[in-house]
Amino acid sequence: MAYSSEQITIMDSIIARYPRKRSAIMPLLHFVQSISGYVTPEGIETIAEKLELSTAEVTAVSTFYTQYKSEPVGEYHVGICTNTLCAVMGGDAIYDAVTDHLGISHDETTSDGKVSLERIECNAACDYAPVVMVNWEFYDNQTVQSVKDLVDGARAGNPPAPTRGPKTLRTWKENSAVLAGLSDGLANEGPSAGESSLLGLKLSKEGK
């Protein structure tokens, strides 16, 4: 696909943030993903040309980080943590139940294109295990039923709000644009950290 003049202008504005052009590679990959839903060969070629890199260098970055996808994912991409603590607290049971419920497994997407599933090694929120992320927004202290309700709501176009962060769950493409550094105006909406995460700070201030 050919990128529009507006999209090219946005790419140029992203590059202009950095003293070295190659530093823009990761946000540009997110931006390409916000347009197509995944990192396309055309996106890689455009980024390489703009940053004066080889396509191999851009591909190396896009394939190293799991947030970049080489194939389309669902409008709502669900990552279920099954690392040690989440697994013990119910993550494995959630993953098994949701794969049965949706009829898909790791790196697969429902036939309607609404939901895709990923088995995540860690969502970096162990104090709220088991944790699920949808389009990189947190859903804390989950259960089998709450995640079934979550994916059913997503397929119906009415997903529940994240536990933390914005009050409305944005789509995969919309959140990819945010990761590229484009503001959606929701940065200060909802809590960014919960009571469990702040407990150590609270105790230290109390001198305990």
C-alpha angles and dihedrals in degrees: 000000000000116000118234122245089252092053091048089051090053090050090052091050090052091051091048091064092071131068089217116045095217090063088074093066097100098047089045090054089052090049092051088049090052089059102042102019091243140035105281127199087245089054092052091049092049093049091047091051094048095046094040092239133129118261086241091062092051092045091051090059095042092052096044097060118061093213088074115077126204092199132039117279130195126287083251113038111200120204115191115196113226098168119127105285097034090046092052091047093052108285095124091050090049093050093049093047094047094048088054092044095051099031092231136102139202113333093004131122132214116255091251090057092236103112134030127182134221131180103225124204094208136353092191094239104101092151088069100043130194092047131180125189125203115194084344094302118126127251106181134199093012131185133197091260096045091053092047088053089047096054092041089053091048092052089050090051093248109094119175117257119268117263090240132019126024120019091232127051110237124211125263092258093046093051091046087060090052090051087052087060100259111137120235091187092244101100094112097039116114129350119311096196130030134216095269092054092049098044095096091051090049093051093047091053089051089053094243 
